[in-house]
């Protein structure tokens, strides 16, 4: 009887570990997302400025990457590259948490309840769903971040909005200078309401849903290819790639590939969010039509190099951080549950 009571008690002690593991994915994702954003924010600032030149200047002589770096440095110094980092990190915390937290649970649910959608489709759907949920926090942060990025310092922003070629409506002045995330949120809410904070929301989803799905699917596919190559070329070896290193390399490749394919969607999103009350583009379709008409393919892929340059290391660092945290903080839980399972099976044999 004592043995039977022990076996019935073991499963109940195992449940908290499972739930804690899921919540831990949210925490690891948040930390990893914020880490990647914080490290690569200066490159994102250059990308945002390059993509928004058509909004802030009527000139068709767009600056190159090197020219833009020099412009930011001369006008604003080092501080200019880190404008908008607070809302950027805040948005990445939310996106990273939902992205990785939802991915793990969604992948398992899809593979178990809908076997036909298993494999890469499960990874795509999980990534898209995770990013969609994070968008409710991410988009307002992205609007604030990008407007702060193009503003630079108060002096440089004042010189921009005083130019005649900015095409402002007399009754709708350009938004004022944002001193921080809270002042930016209050200012946008006061001037444009909820619509202002969620400017470009659908264009953000149009960019991020395929991007998130593609990145997870590419990452998992690259892991499968790596494992296949290992089994084929060194089948009898105990050699194993460190998961953190694997996350660094494969995450970077997956992020760069997905970033390039979704660059046109990123250009549209950036311009809709930066324009404020200038209303140069009346929605997603009007933006893509006008960009294609006036700037062609080059305009749609404007900022692709800094975007890829940002996403390769950012994705690499994010996946590396997640794999590292999983290895160092999840192993003891998995080992504990394995020991419980072994103990349970031995007790059942005795019974």
N, C-alpha and C positions, 0 to 999 in steps of 0.2 A: 504493500500500500504506500509505503514511503517513497518507493521508486516511482510509482505512478504519479504521485503528487508533484514530484520534481519534474517529470516530463511535461506535465500540463502547464507548469509555471514558466518553462523556458521560452516558448513562443512570445508570450506577453512582454518579456524583457527585451525582445529583439525589435519590437515595433518602434520604440522611441528612436533607436539608432537610424532606422529608415527615414523617418520624418526629419530628423536632425540633419541627415545627409542631404536631403532636398533643400532645406533652408540654407545649408552651408554653400550650396551651389549659387544661391542668390548673393551671399556675402562675398564669395570668391569672385563672382562676375562683376560685382560693383567695384571691388578693389582693383581688379585688373583693368576694367574700363576706364576708371579715373586715372590710373597709372599711365595707360597708353595715351590718353588725351593730354595729360599734363606734360609728358615728355615731348610730344610732337605738336604742341599748340602753335609755336612760331611758324611752322610750315603751313599749317592750316590758315593762319592769318594772311600769308602771302597768296595762297590759293583763293581765299575769299575776296581779297582786293583785286586780283587779276580778273576774276569772274564778274565783279561788280563795276568795272570801269565804264561800261556802256551806260550804267545808271547815273554815275557821278560825273561823267564827261561826255559831251557830244562828239568828241574827237574820235576818229576811226584809227588813229595811230596808237594802238594799244601797247602798253609797256610789256617788256619781256620779264622773265623771272628775275634775272640779274638787275635789270632796271628798277623793278618794283622793290627788291631788297634794298637797293641804294636809296630809293625814295623814302621808304619807311625809316631807315636808319638816320638819314639826314634830317627828316622832319620830326621824328618822335624818339629816336634813340632806341635803346634796348627795350624800354617800356612799351613802345609801339607794337613790338612783336608779341607781347603778352597781354594786350588789351582783350578783354572778354574771357579770360581764362577761368574766372569763377563760375559764370553760368555754363561754360564749356565743360568743366569738371563735374558740376552738379548734374547736367544732362547726361553725361557719360556714366555717372553713378547709377542713375535710374535705368538707362539702357543696358548697361552691363549686367545689372542684377536680373532684370527680366529676361535678357537675351540668354544667358547661360543657365539661369534657374529654370526657365520654362523649357529650354531646349531638352534638357535631360529627361524631365518628366513627360514631355510631349512625345519625344522619340519612342520612349518605352510604351506609352499608351497607344500610339499609332501602330507600332510593330505587333503589339499584342491583340488589339481589337480590330485592326484592319491590315492583315498580313499582306494584302495586295499592294498596299502603299508603303511597304517596308523599304529598307535600303536608302538610296539617295533621295527618293521622294519624301521619306519620313524626315530626313535631315533638312530638306528644303522647307517643308511645311513648318517644322519646329523652329527653324531660324526666323522665318517670316512672321510667325505668330509671336515669338518673343520680342522681336523688334517693334511690332505693331502695338503691343501692350505698353512698351516703354515710351512710345511716341507722345503719350498724353503729358508726360513731364519733359521729354526731350525737346519737343518742338518749341514751346515758349522759351526754353533756355537757348535753343539754337537761334531764335530770332534776336534775343538780346545779345548773344555772343557775337553774331555776325555784324550787327549794327555797331557794336562797340569796337569791333576789329577795323571797320572801315573809317571810324571816327578818328582814331589815333589820339593825339593830345587835344585839349580845348583850342589851342591856337591853330593847329592844322585843320581842325574841323570847321572852325569859323571861316577860314580862307576858302574852304570848299563850298560851303553853302552860300557864300557871297558872289560866286561866279554866275554870270548870266547864262552860261551854256548848260546849266543843270536842269532846265525845262520845268521849273516849278510853277504850279498854279498860284496866282496871287492870293486866293482865299484859303490855300492849303499849304502852309509853310513846311519846310523840311523839319523832321523831328529834332529836338534839342539835344544837347550833349548829355550823355549818361555818365554819372560819376561812379556808379556801382550797380550791382544786380538788383537790389531792392528799389533804388531810385529809378532804374530803367523799367522795371515791372510796373511801378506805380504810374510812371509817365506814359507808357504805352497804353495801360488800362484807361487812364484819364482821357487820352486823345483819341483812341481807336476802340477801346473796349476789348472784349474777349476776342473779337475778330482780329485785332492787331496782334495780340499775343500768339494767336494760332495762324498768322499769315503764312501762306504756303503750306498749310497742313497736308492737303491732299497731294501736293507735289513732293512733299517730304516722304509720305507713304509710297508714292509712285517710285521714288528713288530707293528708299530703305528696304521695302519688302523684297524686291528682287535682289538687292545687294546682300541683305542678311541671309536670304535663302541660298543664294549662289555661294557665299563665303562658307557657310556651314557645309553645304554639299561638296564644295571643292576641297575643303579641309578633310572631311571624312573620306572622300575619294582618294586623295593623296596619301592618307594613312593606309588605306587598303592597298594601294599600289606599292607603298613602301614595304608593307608586310608580305605582299605577294613576291616582291623581289628578294626579300630576305629568305623566304622559304624555298624559292627556286634556286638561288645562287649559293646560299650557305645553309642548307636544310638541317645539317647535323651539328650546327654550332649553337652554343649557348649565348652568342652575341646578341645584345639587345640595345637598341637606341634609347638613350635617356629621354624620357617623355618630355622634359622641359626643353631639351634641345630640339626634339621633334616638333614640339609646338612652336618654337621660335622659327624654324626653317619653313615648315609647311604652312603655318599661320601667315607668314609673310607672303608666300607665293599665292595663297588663296585670297588674301586681302588685296594684293596688287592686281590680280586678274579681275576680280569682281569690281574693284574701283574703276578700272579703265572702261569696262563695259557699261557702267552706269553713270559715266561723266556727263552726258547730255542731260540726264535727269537732275544731276546735281547743279548744273548751270542754271536751269530753269528755277529750281528751288531757291538758290542763292539770290537771284535777281528779284523774285517775288517777295522775299523776306526783307531784302535791303531797301527796296524802293519806298517803303513807308507810305506816305500820302501823295507821292509824286504820280502814282498810278500810270506808269508808262505801259505796263502790261495789265490787261484786264482778264486775268486768269491764266490757267495752265496752257490751254490750246492757243490763246492769243500770243503768249510768250514764245512758244515753240515755233509758231508761224512767223512771227516778226524776227526772231533770231535767225531762223533759216533764210528768210528773205533778205535781210540786210547783211548778215555775216557768214552765211553758208555753214558748211560742215566745220570749218575752223572755229566759228563762234560756238557751236554746240559742244565742241571738245576743248573749249578754252579752259585752261587751268588743269588739264589732264595730267601733265607731268608733276606739278606739285601735289595733286590729289593722290597719284600713285606713290610719289615719294613719301607722302604722309602715311598712307595706309599700309605700305609694306612693313615699315618698322612698328607702326602702331598695332597692327594686327599681330605681328610677330611677338611683340612684348605682351599683348593681351593674352594670347593663347599660351605663351610660355608661362606667364604668371598663373593662369588658371591650372595648367598641368602641374606646375610646381606646388601650388597650394593643395591640389587634390592628392598629390603623392605624399606630401609631408603632414597633412592633417586629416586625411580620410583613411589612410592605410590601417591605423590602429582600430578603427571602427569595423572595417571589413574583416580584419584578423579576429577581432572579438566575436563577430557573428559566426565566423568559420569555426572557431573553437566551440561555440555554443552548439552549432549544428553537429559537430563531431561528438560532443558530450551527449547530445540528445539521442543520437543514433546508438551510442554504446549503452545508454540507459535502457533504451527500448529492447536491445538484444538481451540485456539482463532480465528484463521483465518477461 
